Amino acid sequence: MPNYTATAAEFEEELRRLVGQRDELDRQIANVTKALEAIQTLAQESREPLVVPPDLDSTPAGFTDRVRTVVSANYPRAVTAVEVRDALSDSGSDLKTMLIHVHNTLKRLQRQREVHASLGSDGRTAYVKAMESVGQIAERMLSEYPVITEAEAKRRK
């Protein structure tokens, strides 16, 4: 006959151990989140040059994907529509027309919550790639790497 008291005690001990690990992870997540927010602030205020991905012109992608690529390559630095246009422009492009397309694309990406907009120190709207929240990252990771119990892990060995 199984010893339920001993089994319950084992589960309680395992639960205490796991809660202790979770508390430590929560502290680490809070520290990394603070550091990331500080880096993002510094990057947005910096005067770093725009990063133009080297394979931007060779990638057969649509216009929206090319705009996403420029914004993503510069994360966490915010970029203006003019900077994106300049990164995408080639010598034969009508710069004014391209700027209209870039503005429309960035506004659409903002509505889709792929980018966040803010006013720069010069009064122009700048866009930065929207990053997943800690909760969204955790949910995605849990869906990609399902949690298994210790008993299941032992069974698989």
N, CA and C atoms as an extended XYZ file, in Angstrom:
471
Properties=species:S:1:pos:R:3:atomname:S:1:resname:S:1:resid:I:1 pbc="F F F"
N         0.850       -1.180        0.000 N   MET     1
C         0.000        0.000        0.000 CA  MET     1
C         0.894        1.240        0.000 C   MET     1
N         0.558        2.235       -0.855 N   PRO     2
C         1.391        3.435       -0.944 CA  PRO     2
C         1.359        4.243        0.354 C   PRO     2
N         2.465        4.904        0.618 N   ASN     3
C         2.575        5.759        1.799 CA  ASN     3
C         2.257        7.193        1.352 C   ASN     3
N         0.993        7.572        1.500 N   TYR     4
C         0.536        8.887        1.030 CA  TYR     4
C         1.174       10.033        1.818 C   TYR     4
N         1.420        9.825        3.088 N   THR     5
C         2.020       10.865        3.912 CA  THR     5
C         3.427       11.189        3.424 C   THR     5
N         4.205       10.152        3.152 N   ALA     6
C         5.569       10.358        2.667 CA  ALA     6
C         5.554       11.001        1.282 C   ALA     6
N         4.644       10.563        0.429 N   THR     7
C         4.539       11.124       -0.923 CA  THR     7
C         4.151       12.598       -0.859 C   THR     7
N         3.209       12.934        0.004 N   ALA     8
C         2.786       14.328        0.161 CA  ALA     8
C         3.952       15.172        0.666 C   ALA     8
N         4.743       14.643        1.583 N   ALA     9
C         5.889       15.374        2.119 CA  ALA     9
C         6.919       15.619        1.016 C   ALA     9
N         7.125       14.626        0.156 N   GLU    10
C         8.060       14.791       -0.958 CA  GLU    10
C         7.590       15.896       -1.905 C   GLU    10
N         6.287       15.895       -2.207 N   PHE    11
C         5.737       16.923       -3.097 CA  PHE    11
C         5.832       18.311       -2.470 C   PHE    11
N         5.597       18.404       -1.162 N   GLU    12
C         5.709       19.694       -0.487 CA  GLU    12
C         7.138       20.207       -0.540 C   GLU    12
N         8.103       19.335       -0.331 N   GLU    13
C         9.511       19.726       -0.397 CA  GLU    13
C         9.874       20.176       -1.807 C   GLU    13
N         9.403       19.444       -2.819 N   GLU    14
C         9.654       19.821       -4.218 CA  GLU    14
C         9.023       21.175       -4.528 C   GLU    14
N         7.832       21.414       -4.019 N   LEU    15
C         7.158       22.690       -4.232 CA  LEU    15
C         7.949       23.832       -3.600 C   LEU    15
N         8.459       23.640       -2.380 N   ARG    16
C         9.269       24.676       -1.728 CA  ARG    16
C        10.524       24.983       -2.552 C   ARG    16
N        11.167       23.927       -3.054 N   ARG    17
C        12.367       24.103       -3.861 CA  ARG    17
C        12.049       24.894       -5.133 C   ARG    17
N        10.958       24.542       -5.801 N   LEU    18
C        10.584       25.214       -7.044 CA  LEU    18
C        10.194       26.673       -6.807 C   LEU    18
N         9.487       26.946       -5.723 N   VAL    19
C         9.107       28.327       -5.405 CA  VAL    19
C        10.360       29.153       -5.126 C   VAL    19
N        11.340       28.564       -4.452 N   GLY    20
C        12.608       29.265       -4.218 CA  GLY    20
C        13.308       29.594       -5.524 C   GLY    20
N        13.295       28.649       -6.472 N   GLN    21
C        13.896       28.896       -7.788 CA  GLN    21
C        13.137       29.997       -8.519 C   GLN    21
N        11.811       29.972       -8.426 N   ARG    22
C        11.000       30.984       -9.093 CA  ARG    22
C        11.287       32.362       -8.527 C   ARG    22
N        11.423       32.463       -7.205 N   ASP    23
C        11.725       33.758       -6.589 CA  ASP    23
C        13.059       34.302       -7.098 C   ASP    23
N        14.065       33.431       -7.190 N   GLU    24
C        15.375       33.862       -7.690 CA  GLU    24
C        15.263       34.286       -9.160 C   GLU    24
N        14.525       33.531       -9.959 N   LEU    25
C        14.329       33.904      -11.365 CA  LEU    25
C        13.589       35.233      -11.481 C   LEU    25
N        12.592       35.448      -10.637 N   ASP    26
C        11.866       36.727      -10.663 CA  ASP    26
C        12.807       37.895      -10.366 C   ASP    26
N        13.733       37.708       -9.415 N   ARG    27
C        14.709       38.762       -9.116 CA  ARG    27
C        15.622       39.012      -10.315 C   ARG    27
N        16.085       37.933      -10.937 N   GLN    28
C        16.958       38.074      -12.108 CA  GLN    28
C        16.219       38.745      -13.267 C   GLN    28
N        14.971       38.364      -13.491 N   ILE    29
C        14.175       38.964      -14.564 CA  ILE    29
C        13.985       40.456      -14.304 C   ILE    29
N        13.709       40.826      -13.049 N   ALA    30
C        13.533       42.240      -12.711 CA  ALA    30
C        14.824       43.017      -12.971 C   ALA    30
N        15.968       42.451      -12.623 N   ASN    31
C        17.249       43.133      -12.842 CA  ASN    31
C        17.551       43.294      -14.330 C   ASN    31
N        17.322       42.244      -15.104 N   VAL    32
C        17.581       42.318      -16.544 CA  VAL    32
C        16.616       43.299      -17.201 C   VAL    32
N        15.374       43.323      -16.763 N   THR    33
C        14.390       44.261      -17.309 CA  THR    33
C        14.814       45.697      -17.049 C   THR    33
N        15.278       45.996      -15.833 N   LYS    34
C        15.756       47.350      -15.510 CA  LYS    34
C        16.951       47.723      -16.377 C   LYS    34
N        17.875       46.788      -16.533 N   ALA    35
C        19.064       47.053      -17.353 CA  ALA    35
C        18.666       47.310      -18.804 C   ALA    35
N        17.753       46.511      -19.325 N   LEU    36
C        17.301       46.689      -20.708 CA  LEU    36
C        16.621       48.042      -20.892 C   LEU    36
N        15.797       48.447      -19.943 N   GLU    37
C        15.133       49.747      -20.036 CA  GLU    37
C        16.160       50.879      -20.030 C   GLU    37
N        17.199       50.752      -19.212 N   ALA    38
C        18.241       51.784      -19.170 CA  ALA    38
C        18.997       51.846      -20.495 C   ALA    38
N        19.327       50.691      -21.057 N   ILE    39
C        20.032       50.633      -22.343 CA  ILE    39
C        19.158       51.226      -23.445 C   ILE    39
N        17.861       50.905      -23.420 N   GLN    40
C        16.951       51.457      -24.427 CA  GLN    40
C        16.919       52.978      -24.351 C   GLN    40
N        16.872       53.520      -23.156 N   THR    41
C        16.858       54.974      -22.987 CA  THR    41
C        18.136       55.584      -23.532 C   THR    41
N        19.272       54.991      -23.193 N   LEU    42
C        20.553       55.499      -23.691 CA  LEU    42
C        20.629       55.411      -25.212 C   LEU    42
N        20.150       54.318      -25.769 N   ALA    43
C        20.207       54.135      -27.223 CA  ALA    43
C        19.336       55.163      -27.936 C   ALA    43
N        18.172       55.457      -27.376 N   GLN    44
C        17.267       56.404      -28.018 CA  GLN    44
C        17.824       57.827      -27.960 C   GLN    44
N        18.625       58.126      -26.949 N   GLU    45
C        19.195       59.464      -26.818 CA  GLU    45
C        20.555       59.594      -27.497 C   GLU    45
N        21.085       58.475      -27.976 N   SER    46
C        22.427       58.509      -28.559 CA  SER    46
C        22.399       59.088      -29.969 C   SER    46
N        23.564       59.420      -30.436 N   ARG    47
C        23.730       59.956      -31.784 CA  ARG    47
C        24.415       58.913      -32.671 C   ARG    47
N        24.185       57.640      -32.373 N   GLU    48
C        24.794       56.581      -33.165 CA  GLU    48
C        24.299       56.657      -34.602 C   GLU    48
N        25.168       56.330      -35.551 N   PRO    49
C        24.726       56.358      -36.947 CA  PRO    49
C        23.715       55.254      -37.223 C   PRO    49
N        22.885       55.477      -38.213 N   LEU    50
C        21.874       54.503      -38.608 CA  LEU    50
C        22.552       53.243      -39.125 C   LEU    50
N        22.067       52.098      -38.697 N   VAL    51
C        22.577       50.825      -39.183 CA  VAL    51
C        21.758       50.431      -40.407 C   VAL    51
N        22.441       50.280      -41.527 N   VAL    52
C        21.780       49.809      -42.743 CA  VAL    52
C        22.234       48.373      -42.963 C   VAL    52
N        21.305       47.410      -42.847 N   PRO    53
C        21.696       46.015      -43.029 CA  PRO    53
C        22.373       45.816      -44.386 C   PRO    53
N        23.512       45.107      -44.428 N   PRO    54
C        24.263       44.973      -45.676 CA  PRO    54
C        23.501       44.243      -46.777 C   PRO    54
N        22.612       43.334      -46.414 N   ASP    55
C        21.887       42.560      -47.421 CA  ASP    55
C        20.514       43.147      -47.740 C   ASP    55
N        20.290       44.395      -47.387 N   LEU    56
C        18.976       45.016      -47.562 CA  LEU    56
C        18.539       45.034      -49.022 C   LEU    56
N        19.433       45.377      -49.927 N   ASP    57
C        19.061       45.468      -51.337 CA  ASP    57
C        19.036       44.109      -52.023 C   ASP    57
N        19.774       43.153      -51.501 N   SER    58
C        19.836       41.844      -52.155 CA  SER    58
C        18.709       40.915      -51.714 C   SER    58
N        18.011       41.259      -50.642 N   THR    59
C        16.923       40.422      -50.154 CA  THR    59
C        15.655       40.710      -50.947 C   THR    59
N        15.094       39.670      -51.601 N   PRO    60
C        13.860       39.892      -52.360 CA  PRO    60
C        12.649       39.945      -51.431 C   PRO    60
N        12.443       41.084      -50.818 N   ALA    61
C        11.345       41.250      -49.870 CA  ALA    61
C        10.480       42.424      -50.308 C   ALA    61
N         9.270       42.455      -49.786 N   GLY    62
C         8.385       43.566      -50.069 CA  GLY    62
C         8.828       44.816      -49.338 C   GLY    62
N         8.192       45.923      -49.655 N   PHE    63
C         8.558       47.210      -49.070 CA  PHE    63
C         8.405       47.196      -47.544 C   PHE    63
N         7.279       46.656      -47.060 N   THR    64
C         7.037       46.615      -45.616 CA  THR    64
C         8.116       45.806      -44.911 C   THR    64
N         8.507       44.683      -45.488 N   ASP    65
C         9.558       43.865      -44.879 CA  ASP    65
C        10.888       44.603      -44.845 C   ASP    65
N        11.170       45.381      -45.862 N   ARG    66
C        12.412       46.143      -45.885 CA  ARG    66
C        12.390       47.233      -44.811 C   ARG    66
N        11.232       47.879      -44.610 N   VAL    67
C        11.102       48.883      -43.539 CA  VAL    67
C        11.296       48.202      -42.183 C   VAL    67
N        10.648       47.036      -41.984 N   ARG    68
C        10.816       46.284      -40.732 CA  ARG    68
C        12.288       45.964      -40.484 C   ARG    68
N        12.994       45.573      -41.546 N   THR    69
C        14.404       45.203      -41.422 CA  THR    69
C        15.242       46.378      -40.931 C   THR    69
N        15.000       47.562      -41.477 N   VAL    70
C        15.759       48.746      -41.056 CA  VAL    70
C        15.440       49.087      -39.600 C   VAL    70
N        14.163       49.070      -39.233 N   VAL    71
C        13.778       49.390      -37.852 CA  VAL    71
C        14.369       48.365      -36.891 C   VAL    71
N        14.275       47.076      -37.241 N   SER    72
C        14.802       46.011      -36.372 CA  SER    72
C        16.320       46.085      -36.222 C   SER    72
N        17.008       46.386      -37.308 N   ALA    73
C        18.477       46.441      -37.272 CA  ALA    73
C        18.975       47.557      -36.360 C   ALA    73
N        18.149       48.544      -36.110 N   ASN    74
C        18.554       49.678      -35.283 CA  ASN    74
C        18.043       49.610      -33.852 C   ASN    74
N        17.318       48.543      -33.511 N   TYR    75
C        16.812       48.402      -32.151 CA  TYR    75
C        17.975       48.377      -31.176 C   TYR    75
N        17.928       49.088      -30.069 N   PRO    76
C        16.817       49.832      -29.491 CA  PRO    76
C        16.796       51.313      -29.873 C   PRO    76
N        17.588       51.696      -30.856 N   ARG    77
C        17.599       53.097      -31.312 CA  ARG    77
C        16.335       53.365      -32.123 C   ARG    77
N        15.687       54.476      -31.857 N   ALA    78
C        14.512       54.880      -32.624 CA  ALA    78
C        14.963       55.551      -33.921 C   ALA    78
N        14.223       55.316      -34.993 N   VAL    79
C        14.575       55.876      -36.298 CA  VAL    79
C        13.410       56.700      -36.835 C   VAL    79
N        13.740       57.751      -37.585 N   THR    80
C        12.706       58.585      -38.194 CA  THR    80
C        12.377       58.040      -39.580 C   THR    80
N        11.266       58.500      -40.114 N   ALA    81
C        10.868       58.099      -41.464 CA  ALA    81
C        11.908       58.533      -42.490 C   ALA    81
N        12.502       59.695      -42.280 N   VAL    82
C        13.532       60.189      -43.207 CA  VAL    82
C        14.735       59.252      -43.195 C   VAL    82
N        15.138       58.795      -42.005 N   GLU    83
C        16.272       57.883      -41.925 CA  GLU    83
C        15.965       56.559      -42.613 C   GLU    83
N        14.759       56.063      -42.424 N   VAL    84
C        14.371       54.811      -43.089 CA  VAL    84
C        14.363       55.015      -44.601 C   VAL    84
N        13.797       56.123      -45.051 N   ARG    85
C        13.786       56.422      -46.481 CA  ARG    85
C        15.197       56.461      -47.046 C   ARG    85
N        16.081       57.145      -46.355 N   ASP    86
C        17.462       57.261      -46.825 CA  ASP    86
C        18.138       55.894      -46.901 C   ASP    86
N        17.825       55.023      -45.937 N   ALA    87
C        18.412       53.679      -45.949 CA  ALA    87
C        17.875       52.846      -47.110 C   ALA    87
N        16.627       53.090      -47.486 N   LEU    88
C        15.989       52.300      -48.544 CA  LEU    88
C        16.189       52.878      -49.943 C   LEU    88
N        16.524       54.152      -50.009 N   SER    89
C        16.536       54.828      -51.311 CA  SER    89
C        17.698       54.379      -52.176 C   SER    89
N        17.420       54.342      -53.467 N   ASP    90
C        18.495       54.153      -54.437 CA  ASP    90
C        18.517       55.398      -55.314 C   ASP    90
N        19.466       55.503      -56.161 N   SER    91
C        19.659       56.752      -56.909 CA  SER    91
C        18.484       57.100      -57.820 C   SER    91
N        17.699       56.125      -58.240 N   GLY    92
C        16.611       56.411      -59.172 CA  GLY    92
C        15.277       56.677      -58.500 C   GLY    92
N        15.219       56.669      -57.177 N   SER    93
C        13.946       56.818      -56.477 CA  SER    93
C        13.540       58.274      -56.338 C   SER    93
N        12.236       58.495      -56.380 N   ASP    94
C        11.677       59.808      -56.067 CA  ASP    94
C        11.595       59.878      -54.537 C   ASP    94
N        12.459       60.680      -53.933 N   LEU    95
C        12.589       60.693      -52.479 CA  LEU    95
C        11.307       61.123      -51.772 C   LEU    95
N        10.585       62.081      -52.348 N   LYS    96
C         9.359       62.564      -51.709 CA  LYS    96
C         8.292       61.467      -51.705 C   LYS    96
N         8.147       60.796      -52.821 N   THR    97
C         7.152       59.718      -52.908 CA  THR    97
C         7.532       58.578      -51.971 C   THR    97
N         8.816       58.235      -51.942 N   MET    98
C         9.258       57.154      -51.063 CA  MET    98
C         9.014       57.514      -49.606 C   MET    98
N         9.216       58.771      -49.236 N   LEU    99
C         8.993       59.189      -47.857 CA  LEU    99
C         7.524       59.009      -47.475 C   LEU    99
N         6.625       59.305      -48.383 N   ILE   100
C         5.187       59.094      -48.130 CA  ILE   100
C         4.921       57.619      -47.855 C   ILE   100
N         5.515       56.748      -48.667 N   HIS   101
C         5.328       55.306      -48.476 CA  HIS   101
C         5.920       54.837      -47.143 C   HIS   101
N         7.075       55.382      -46.794 N   VAL   102
C         7.699       55.005      -45.523 CA  VAL   102
C         6.817       55.450      -44.360 C   VAL   102
N         6.325       56.686      -44.404 N   HIS   103
C         5.430       57.180      -43.342 CA  HIS   103
C         4.209       56.273      -43.205 C   HIS   103
N         3.567       55.971      -44.316 N   ASN   104
C         2.370       55.121      -44.276 CA  ASN   104
C         2.684       53.733      -43.716 C   ASN   104
N         3.807       53.184      -44.107 N   THR   105
C         4.193       51.860      -43.629 CA  THR   105
C         4.472       51.882      -42.133 C   THR   105
N         5.202       52.887      -41.664 N   LEU   106
C         5.502       52.979      -40.234 CA  LEU   106
C         4.218       53.175      -39.416 C   LEU   106
N         3.301       53.978      -39.914 N   LYS   107
C         2.029       54.173      -39.197 CA  LYS   107
C         1.233       52.871      -39.141 C   LYS   107
N         1.254       52.107      -40.231 N   ARG   108
C         0.554       50.823      -40.252 CA  ARG   108
C         1.217       49.845      -39.260 C   ARG   108
N         2.534       49.814      -39.244 N   LEU   109
C         3.245       48.952      -38.295 CA  LEU   109
C         2.953       49.369      -36.853 C   LEU   109
N         2.769       50.666      -36.638 N   GLN   110
C         2.407       51.145      -35.298 CA  GLN   110
C         1.006       50.656      -34.924 C   GLN   110
N         0.056       50.753      -35.847 N   ARG   111
C        -1.302       50.256      -35.569 CA  ARG   111
C        -1.296       48.757      -35.284 C   ARG   111
N        -0.382       48.038      -35.936 N   GLN   112
C        -0.271       46.595      -35.730 CA  GLN   112
C         0.589       46.256      -34.508 C   GLN   112
N         1.042       47.292      -33.819 N   ARG   113
C         1.859       47.174      -32.601 CA  ARG   113
C         3.198       46.481      -32.848 C   ARG   113
N         3.727       46.642      -34.061 N   GLU   114
C         5.056       46.119      -34.369 CA  GLU   114
C         6.135       47.142      -34.056 C   GLU   114
N         5.749       48.424      -34.020 N   VAL   115
C         6.676       49.491      -33.652 CA  VAL   115
C         5.964       50.433      -32.686 C   VAL   115
N         6.772       51.159      -31.916 N   HIS   116
C         6.250       52.202      -31.033 CA  HIS   116
C         6.756       53.537      -31.554 C   HIS   116
N         5.914       54.556      -31.466 N   ALA   117
C         6.297       55.889      -31.916 CA  ALA   117
C         6.506       56.796      -30.709 C   ALA   117
N         7.470       57.708      -30.850 N   SER   118
C         7.702       58.711      -29.809 CA  SER   118
C         8.262       59.953      -30.477 C   SER   118
N         8.140       61.073      -29.786 N   LEU   119
C         8.696       62.315      -30.313 CA  LEU   119
C        10.160       62.411      -29.925 C   LEU   119
N        10.997       62.667      -30.905 N   GLY   120
C        12.421       62.846      -30.640 CA  GLY   120
C        12.686       64.230      -30.087 C   GLY   120
N        13.910       64.474      -29.689 N   SER   121
C        14.270       65.772      -29.123 CA  SER   121
C        14.139       66.882      -30.169 C   SER   121
N        14.168       66.515      -31.457 N   ASP   122
C        14.009       67.501      -32.531 CA  ASP   122
C        12.544       67.710      -32.919 C   ASP   122
N        11.630       67.033      -32.214 N   GLY   123
C        10.203       67.196      -32.479 CA  GLY   123
C         9.664       66.265      -33.556 C   GLY   123
N        10.528       65.472      -34.176 N   ARG   124
C        10.076       64.540      -35.205 CA  ARG   124
C         9.695       63.208      -34.567 C   ARG   124
N         8.730       62.544      -35.190 N   THR   125
C         8.319       61.230      -34.713 CA  THR   125
C         9.391       60.210      -35.081 C   THR   125
N         9.757       59.411      -34.099 N   ALA   126
C        10.737       58.348      -34.315 CA  ALA   126
C        10.092       57.027      -33.919 C   ALA   126
N        10.517       55.960      -34.566 N   TYR   127
C         9.907       54.646      -34.372 CA  TYR   127
C        10.954       53.654      -33.899 C   TYR   127
N        10.540       52.788      -32.986 N   VAL   128
C        11.423       51.745      -32.476 CA  VAL   128
C        10.646       50.429      -32.498 C   VAL   128
N        11.355       49.364      -32.749 N   LYS   129
C        10.734       48.041      -32.796 CA  LYS   129
C        10.101       47.725      -31.450 C   LYS   129
N         8.878       47.224      -31.478 N   ALA   130
C         8.198       46.818      -30.254 CA  ALA   130
C         8.740       45.464      -29.836 C   ALA   130
N         9.156       45.380      -28.602 N   MET   131
C         9.682       44.116      -28.097 CA  MET   131
C         8.618       43.408      -27.282 C   MET   131
N         8.762       42.096      -27.208 N   GLU   132
C         7.834       41.304      -26.425 CA  GLU   132
C         8.022       41.615      -24.941 C   GLU   132
N         6.934       41.532      -24.211 N   SER   133
C         7.035       41.676      -22.760 CA  SER   133
C         7.611       40.383      -22.194 C   SER   133
N         8.027       40.427      -20.957 N   VAL   134
C         8.569       39.242      -20.302 CA  VAL   134
C         7.531       38.122      -20.322 C   VAL   134
N         6.268       38.474      -20.076 N   GLY   135
C         5.201       37.472      -20.091 CA  GLY   135
C         5.024       36.843      -21.466 C   GLY   135
N         5.097       37.651      -22.526 N   GLN   136
C         4.965       37.120      -23.877 CA  GLN   136
C         6.130       36.200      -24.223 C   GLN   136
N         7.335       36.567      -23.810 N   ILE   137
C         8.499       35.715      -24.059 CA  ILE   137
C         8.320       34.386      -23.331 C   ILE   137
N         7.873       34.448      -22.079 N   ALA   138
C         7.676       33.223      -21.304 CA  ALA   138
C         6.620       32.330      -21.957 C   ALA   138
N         5.506       32.931      -22.397 N   GLU   139
C         4.462       32.140      -23.042 CA  GLU   139
C         4.972       31.472      -24.312 C   GLU   139
N         5.728       32.220      -25.118 N   ARG   140
C         6.269       31.657      -26.350 CA  ARG   140
C         7.232       30.519      -26.050 C   ARG   140
N         8.084       30.726      -25.049 N   MET   141
C         9.047       29.678      -24.702 CA  MET   141
C         8.343       28.442      -24.165 C   MET   141
N         7.310       28.636      -23.365 N   LEU   142
C         6.578       27.482      -22.850 CA  LEU   142
C         5.878       26.716      -23.966 C   LEU   142
N         5.407       27.424      -24.978 N   SER   143
C         4.760       26.724      -26.086 CA  SER   143
C         5.789       25.985      -26.943 C   SER   143
N         7.003       26.531      -27.042 N   GLU   144
C         8.051       25.886      -27.834 CA  GLU   144
C         8.720       24.749      -27.073 C   GLU   144
N         8.824       24.899      -25.754 N   TYR   145
C         9.481       23.908      -24.907 CA  TYR   145
C         8.523       23.516      -23.798 C   TYR   145
N         7.673       22.519      -24.043 N   PRO   146
C         6.672       22.162      -23.043 CA  PRO   146
C         7.305       21.724      -21.723 C   PRO   146
N         6.635       22.080      -20.646 N   VAL   147
C         7.104       21.732      -19.314 CA  VAL   147
C         6.799       20.262      -19.073 C   VAL   147
N         7.790       19.537      -18.588 N   ILE   148
C         7.554       18.141      -18.236 CA  ILE   148
C         7.847       17.958      -16.758 C   ILE   148
N         7.160       17.034      -16.166 N   THR   149
C         7.360       16.762      -14.739 CA  THR   149
C         8.648       15.985      -14.561 C   THR   149
N         9.130       15.965      -13.323 N   GLU   150
C        10.339       15.217      -13.015 CA  GLU   150
C        10.118       13.734      -13.299 C   GLU   150
N         8.915       13.245      -12.966 N   ALA   151
C         8.597       11.837      -13.221 CA  ALA   151
C         8.640       11.535      -14.712 C   ALA   151
N         8.127       12.462      -15.537 N   GLU   152
C         8.148       12.272      -16.984 CA  GLU   152
C         9.595       12.281      -17.506 C   GLU   152
N        10.435       13.160      -16.957 N   ALA   153
C        11.838       13.216      -17.360 CA  ALA   153
C        12.539       11.903      -17.031 C   ALA   153
N        12.260       11.348      -15.847 N   LYS   154
C        12.876       10.066      -15.471 CA  LYS   154
C        12.388        8.949      -16.376 C   LYS   154
N        11.106        8.988      -16.716 N   ARG   155
C        10.539        7.956      -17.584 CA  ARG   155
C        11.182        7.989      -18.968 C   ARG   155
N        11.511        9.180      -19.452 N   ARG   156
C        12.092        9.316      -20.788 CA  ARG   156
C        13.533        8.847      -20.851 C   ARG   156
N        14.213        8.757      -19.699 N   LYS   157
C        15.637        8.362      -19.680 CA  LYS   157
C        15.825        6.929      -20.003 C   LYS   157
